[in-house]
Every structure is written in C-alpha cells, then in structure tokens.
Amino acid sequence: MGPCQGRYCGLTVAEILARSHNMAQSDIGAYRIRMPLKPVTLGELSALDAQDAAE
C-alpha cells in the first residue's frame, strides 16, 4: 500500500474491483488495516530499539 495505508483510497479501490468483477462492493469487502497504521521511517523504528535497550 502507499503512504496512506489505504485510509484514503481503500474504498475507491474496493469499488473499482467490484465493478471490474461484476460483483457488489459488499462481496468484495474492504482492505484490512494492518500495522503500521501510520508510515514510519527506519530511523524511527531503530530509535525504538535503542530506547528499549536503554531501559
């Protein structure tokens, strides 16, 4: 997924898939939110590891 993790485009993508497969959007479903909910940089992730080691 892109930077928005499907928060902005997820509904649109589900609608496009439903139309292209001649199905109802409810049959297609929606993207499931997966971690991370917000994009994070590798630097932020490595800082978490350093904080855990310090504690």
C-alpha positions in Angstrom: 0.0 0.0 0.0 1.0 3.6 -0.4 1.7 6.2 2.2 -1.9 6.5 3.4 -2.0 2.7 4.0 -5.4 2.6 2.3 -7.1 5.1 4.5 -8.0 7.4 1.6 -8.1 5.1 -1.4 -9.3 1.8 0.2 -13.0 2.4 -0.5 -12.3 3.6 -4.1 -10.1 0.5 -4.8 -12.8 -1.8 -3.5 -15.4 -0.1 -5.7 -13.1 -0.5 -8.8 -12.5 -4.1 -8.0 -16.2 -4.7 -7.6 -17.1 -3.1 -10.9 -14.3 -4.9 -12.8 -15.5 -8.3 -11.4 -19.2 -7.5 -11.8 -19.8 -8.0 -8.1 -21.3 -6.0 -5.3 -18.9 -3.9 -3.3 -20.1 -5.7 -0.1 -19.0 -9.0 -1.7 -15.5 -7.6 -2.3 -15.1 -6.3 1.2 -12.6 -3.7 2.3 -8.9 -3.6 3.0 -8.0 -4.7 6.5 -6.0 -2.1 8.5 -2.6 -3.6 9.2 0.3 -2.2 11.2 1.8 0.3 11.0 -1.3 2.4 10.9 0.9 5.4 10.0 4.0 5.2 7.9 7.2 5.2 9.9 10.8 5.7 8.9 13.5 3.1 9.5 15.2 5.7 11.7 12.1 5.9 14.0 12.0 2.1 14.2 15.7 1.9 15.1 15.2 4.6 17.7 12.6 2.4 19.4 15.0 -0.4 19.6 17.7 1.9 21.2 15.2 3.1 23.8 14.2 -0.4 24.8 17.9 -1.3 25.3 18.4 1.7 27.5 15.5 0.9 29.8 
